[in-house]
């Protein structure tokens, strides 16, 4: 990953990809306090555009606020940085990774006295859970790891440290032959995937865990709420149990990387027909219409680079 051509935006400057380095005594590397975003740009009918750029930047600043970090750039500067990185790397469609971290002036748990940094990188990234998974659905395992409790770590921050839990769950699922993990909250209710929100369909209604289960307030999740409304499908946010997923007619994951990925199996139990369901397919197709600029209603969600 570190050895490629291209440019990375680092603290206000475009730096050669291979030179975008930090010191080994970087505070965030030791203690995990930092925040990031995952954003996508699509090659829309109107040229390359970043999907819901403003909302992602807003969440990055909210994450930093929750972590008591003051980003030394404005939201406008961070938006511009993202557009610049896509343009400079001549990417038609890509994944963007803005990240803010605490510097290497001093170590010790207290980060006071350290500089706050920000970088934005971008690279081409296809379907996160595989093209095949997008059509056929993926196989998911309920994790033996519990999702963060809302007062242990801050679950509305897309915090670097939150991902050690995601990594453990994802590695366990892959080692056991699954494609992804589903995590339950500390009370045993469904929370989210290692890097995705979850939705289930039953009796023509869509259900998704409310955010008190510790799930990230996903921007794709919010996009699905809009799509469902447009399609006249009711969405209920509530506590969901693991067995409600087993007996759902359809289930799918959402996320910037995962987009809309059907789930065909949980813990070796087939969900519905064991393939992508009709409502999932409708949502998926409406989602790709929006991100690719084919739905004028949501043109304001696409920022041209
Ligand atoms: N939950 C977690 C833990 C995630 O990492 C992500 C990806 N950012 C999501 C949910 C989905 O969020 P979004 O749709 O904003 O990408």
Boltz pocket constraint, residues with backbone or C-beta under 6 A from the ligand:
constraints:
  - pocket:
      binder: B
      contacts: [[A, 38], [A, 166], [A, 192], [A, 193], [A, 194], [A, 195], [A, 196], [A, 197], [A, 215], [A, 216], [A, 217], [A, 218], [A, 219], [A, 220], [A, 221], [A, 254], [A, 255], [A, 256], [A, 257]]
      max_distance: 6.0
